[in-house]
């Protein structure tokens, strides 16, 4: 019986990503972390700091994924509207979380005290619990299957650490990579055949141009190691049968 | 009268982005390029190499933006399904573009000839024209307001170069950045007030932790330089009025 596949979606919130000012790093970081939890990142949307845009994305994606993550927009300034938008999407009130307030009071005790702006970071959609943040004062927020994380990548990373092992998932997608100094167009048929011959296995082909030569890496993905090994074996045989040298692990 | 704002959306197509294997660079690259054309990147979706996912994203986003860009999935291998998916979204046939075929025939004349796999790269949704690609054989594709670009960032860049100045847009969004060694939570009210006092101007607040100290950059964005300058002036006065040192250009 095919194992259940768990999926997550990610909404990246921030004008700075859409303007090109900031290079997003959270898609890749969260993708890798999710996979280790046995959860597949199925889709991502990047939206502006606009309430309607966030509400639309959150509601569309949470309806069809097991988990929904957001990054960005949970700081103390006027452009941090994620909590309000998600509360609206869920149809719940925004409340000040007593534990978050206590955390912030402690954090800011020696830093000028808990101002009204800082207290904004204790606001959560009603019914939420906190995700610890060892890097800075403001915690992340969990509301059921929704995870509201910081946008600054190293703070996001700390929140993911705190969540590690707490989400139910399935078998992680595993992969093996082989590389070959070949134009992918010369081996397209061979790749297509290998994928067709091994159900449950997906082969990605990633060409590159390096040291004045073209080459490609082939990433073989599946949840079962046996299936990957079988597919890689037949790929290697087929490539070597054409007189090509295969580099295990990729080039 | 408010000037018309031109918007574009981007669909990033590729399992390699969603698995975390590849760090996307095209969102930032295309955002910056679009802004120089006077077009704002309004939203981005990252979708898997699955036809239904691509069709859904393309149809949702082209309906509400002036332009739609896609990156990825236009190579010669089995996982390159972008052209078929977009043809399906548009309800048109896939045809072999005679000019693309000629380009590829010439490119591969000294590289083993035009195989069936390579000919896949000449396939376009009916009615499309080509976008020159000086980096490799396969051209990009334009179909009305839809632009189908390569996924490999330097090839994408070449296609953007070829498109520079050919798309109608409005006034580019311009920005000025100032920086301050301050916790953004201490100046949240001041930022909110400055934004409220200057209609048409958006202020983004981007905190950082560097050299053992917290600071923040404030990015003031608008289409009118005068409006930006006025907003920056009042922000600087307000910050300096609190005895803070402002770094022009950001920290």
Interface residues (C-beta under 8 A of the other chain):
Chain A: X12 X15 X16 X17 X18 X19 X20 X21 X22 X23 X24 X25 X27 X28 X29 X30 X31 X32 X35 X40 X41 X42 X43 X44 X45 X46 X47 X48 X49 X53 X75 X76 X77 X78 X79 X111 X112 X115 X116 X117 X118 X120 X121 X136 X152 X173 X175 X183 X184 X185 X186 X188 X189 X191 X192 X195 X202 X203 X204 X205 X206 X207 X208 X209 X219 X221
Chain B: X15 X16 X17 X18 X19 X20 X21 X22 X23 X24 X25 X27 X28 X29 X30 X31 X32 X35 X40 X41 X42 X43 X44 X45 X46 X47 X48 X49 X53 X75 X76 X77 X78 X79 X111 X112 X115 X116 X117 X118 X120 X121 X136 X152 X173 X175 X183 X184 X185 X186 X188 X189 X191 X192 X195 X202 X203 X204 X205 X206 X207 X208 X209 X219 X221
